[in-house]
Amino acid sequence: MTDLVRDASSPTLARRSFPGALRKAGWPMARMRTYLAPALFIAPGFLLFLVAIVWPMLQAIQMSFYDWKVVAGAASTFIGLTNYIGALNDPHVWLSLSNSGVYMLFTVPPQIVLGLGIALLLKDKSPVQPLFRALYYLPVVTSWVVVSLLFRYLFADKGLVNWMLGLHVSWLSDRWTALVAICVLGVWKGVGWSMMIFLAALQGVPQSLVEAAKIDGANRWQRFRTVTLPSIWPAVGFVTVMLVIGGFNVFTSVQNMTGGAPAGDTDVMLTYMFRQAFDFLYFGYGSAIAVLLMIIVFALSIIQLRLFRAPSGEAV
């Protein structure tokens, strides 16, 4: 690229290299000033991310290859893949993984369907709209510990659920009934989050397309299927990916409602990892379980990103 300058020895215009002119004008300094302010704003968060996320993750990966000792003065022994081999041959790891999978399968679809349905009902302005939005979102901001203990009492042998249904079921004493209670809590607490994401996405649906579909005689279902759903498809993908990640990372509700009981039958991956690391002090083995879970979640996230790839080829 060139610019035009007047030669002092000639009345005609001469061409000069534009990059050269920029360098003389202090272009590197201008470019540095352009990126300096954003870098300074990003730096604290990025530093916190490195310290709180990346460094512990690398430490956990390192620990998974050792018989890690936490006692002062005790030497940790490198044992290679022994912890991983032990985890893959541990029946309780597979039981915990299956429980995590069950939780994910029975909480993610209801949160998506109910969250989207509620968002469709609340997207139009009305006098009570803010109230209902707040009520549906209230469980999201409530402490996991508080609601877990609340549901523990609701599903107790003489709790409110049995009283209302007229049953005498010991919900938290059996693997499958306990998982039902845990899944109900997960859906109840997460629907409001999905609703808010879908409400934001619905604001971006082109109203011109909706009106055109109405003129063409499309009913509500046809307008939703052909106009609304394609417009919010990236949001559906985002919500699904985040809920699947959260489903496999369930911990607090299981730990507080059952603690893995009875006999570890309700353990999920994180509760089993926690018990191995902090109850039995097998930090290397617990770290190996955590790394395996990280690999599973990462693989599932990649698959979902490909499945929810937008028609234009861009990922959600």
N, C-alpha and C positions, 0 to 999 in steps of 0.2 A: 504494500500500500504506500502511496506517495501523497505529498501535499505540495502546494505551489507557493514559492517564495520569490521575491524580487531580487535579482542579482544587482549588487551595487555598481558594477561596471557596465551594466547593460539595462536598457529600459524594458527588456523582455522578461517574462516570467520564467524562472527555472524550476526544475523538479528536485525535491529533496526527499530522501528516504524518511517515511513516517516513523518507523521504530527508532531510527537514530534521533529524530527530533524529540521523541518521548523520553529517550534515555537522557538527553541533555536537559529535559524539563523535570527530571527527577521522578520518572515513572515508577521505578522500583519502590521508592519511598511512598508514593501515592497508593500503590497496590498494597503495601504492607499496612498502611493506615486503614485501608478498606477492610482487611481481614482481621485487624488487631482487635477491634471492638467486639465482633462476634466471638473471637477466640477467648477473650477475657470473660465473656458471659458463659461460655460453654465450659471453661476450664474447671470451675468448682464442682459442677455436676459430673464431669468426666473423671476428675480425680476421685470423687466419692465412689463412682462406679468401679474404678480400678481397685480401690481399697476394700470396698464392701462386697463386690461381686467377683471380679476377675481373680484377685489374689486368693480369697478363700477357695474358689473353684480349682485353681492350680494346686493349692495345698491339699485339697481333697483327692485330686488325681494322684499326687505324689504319695499320700498316705495309703492309697489303695494298693500300692505295690510293696508295702511294708507290714511287718508285724509291729504295729505302731505302739510305742509305750508312752504313757503320759506321766509315769512316776518319775520324779526328779532323779537324775543320775542314771536311769535305765536306758540302755541303747536299743534303738529300733533296728530290727533286722530286715534286710531286703529279701523278700520271698517271691518276687516276680509276679506271675499270674495266679499264684495259689489262691488268693482271696476271690478272684473272678471264677476260677474253676469250682471252688467251694460253693460260691453263690449260685452258679448255674446248676449244680447238683443238689442244692438244698430244696427239698419239697416245700418248705415254708415260704421261700422266696416266690415260688410259682403260685402258691396259695395267695400270698399278699398281692402279687401282680394281677391275679384273676379278680380279687376283690376290688382293686383299683380300677380294673377294666369294667367291672359291673357297675361301680359307682359312676364312671364316666358315661357308660351307655345309657344309664337310667336317670342321669341329671342333665346332660347336654341337650338332647332333643327337646325335653319339656321346657327348658329355659329358653331355647330358641323360639319354639312355637308359641308359648305363653307370652314371652317378651314381645314378639312381633304382633301378636293379637292385641295385647294391651296397648301397644304403641299405636296401632291403627285406630283403636277406639278413642285414644286421647290426643290424636294429632290435630283435631279441629278445636278451635278456641271455644271455650264455654266458661261460665262463671265458676264452675267447680273443677275445671281442669287443673289448676295449680295444686289444689288440695289433694286430688287423686294421684297426681305425679309424686307429690311429697310422700303420701302414704305408701305407695308402691316402692319408693326408693328407700324408705326408712330402714328396712331390714339390711340393706347393703352397708349402711354406715354403722350398724350395730355391731358391737364386739362379738367376734366368733366365740370367745370363751363364754360370754353371757348367754348367747342363744343356744350354745351346745349344752350348757347346764340346764337351761330352761326346757329344752327338748328331752333331756335325760329324765326330768321329772314328769313331763307330759306322757312319756312312753314307759313310765315305771309300772310295776305290776298293779298298783292301785292308783295309777295316774289318770289324768283327764281323758286320755284317748280311750282307755278301756271303759271308763265310766260312760262316756258319750256313746260308744258303740255297743255297750252291754256285753263286752267280751272279758275273758280272763286269760289273756295272752301275755306271756312273759317275753315281751318284745326284745329286750336287750340280752336275753340269756340264750338265744339261738342265732346262728350265723345269718340265716336269710332274713328273719324278721328284724334283726338288728340292722342289717344293711338297708332294709326298707325304711326304717326310722332315720337312718343317716342320709339316705337319698332324699327323703321328704324335706329334711332340713336344708340340704344343698340346693334343692329347687326353690324352696321358699325364700332363701336368702339371696339367690342369684338372679331371680326373674327381674327385679328392679334394675339391675345393671344392664341386662340385655335390652330392657325397655328403653332406657335412656339412649343407648347407642342407636337403636332403631328409630327413635323419635328424631334424633339429629339427622339420620340418613333420609328420613321421609321428607324433611324440609327441602331436600335437594331434588325431589322428583319433579320433572318439568310439568307444570300444570297445563301447558299448551297441548302436550301429548294426552293427558288425561281428558281434556275437553274434546280433543279430536276423537278419542275413543268413544266418548259419550255420544257425539254426533253420529258416529258410525253404528251406534246401536249396541255397543258392548255393555254387558251387565257388570256388576261389581266384581265378580270372580274373574271375568275375562279381562277387565281393566287391571286387576291386581296381577294376574299371571303374565300379561303381555306388556304392561307399562311399569307398574310399581316394582315388582320383583326384579326385573332386569336392572332397574335404576339403583336399587339398594343392594345388588348382589355383592359388591365389594364389602359392604358392611356385614352381610351375612357370613362371608368368608372370615372376616376379622373376628366376629363374635365366636364363630365355631372354633377357630384356632385357639383363641384365648381360653374358651371354656374347656377344651380338651386338655390344654396345659394345666389349667386349674384343677380339672378332675383327677389327673394323675398325681397332682401335688396335694391332694386332700390329706390333712393331718389333724388339725385342731379339733374338728367335730368328732372324729374317731377316738382320738386320745381322751377327750373329756366325756364322751358318752359311754364307751365300752372299755377303753384302754386295751383293745385287742381281745378282750374276753368274749366268749368263753374259750380258754386254752389257746388263745391266739387265733381263733377262727375268723375274727373280724379284722385282723391286722391288714393294713394296706402297706404299700412299699415304704412310705415314710415312717410309719409307726414301728415297723419291724427294724428299719435302719436305726431309728432313734434308740430302740431298746438294745440293739446290739452294741451301739457306740457308747451310750451313756449309762445303761444299766449293767452291762457286762464288760464295758471298757474295751470292746473289740473295735477300736477305731479304724483299723485297716479294713476289716471286713465290712463295717458299716459304710465306709467311704466307697468300697467297691460296689455295694448295693446302690448307693447314690449315683455313682458314675453310670451304672447300667440303666438306671431310671432316666438319667439325663440323655443317654443315647437313644432310648426308646422315644422319649418326648420329642427330641430333635428330629428323628426320622419321621414321626407322625406329622410334625409341623411342616416338614418339606413336602410330604405327600399331599397334605391339605392345601398348601399354597399352590401346588400344581393343579389340584382338582378345582380350586376356586379361581383359577386364572381367568381374567376378564377376556371377552371376545376379541379385544384388540391385541391380546398377547401379553398384556401387562398383569403382573401378579397383584393380588389384593394387598 
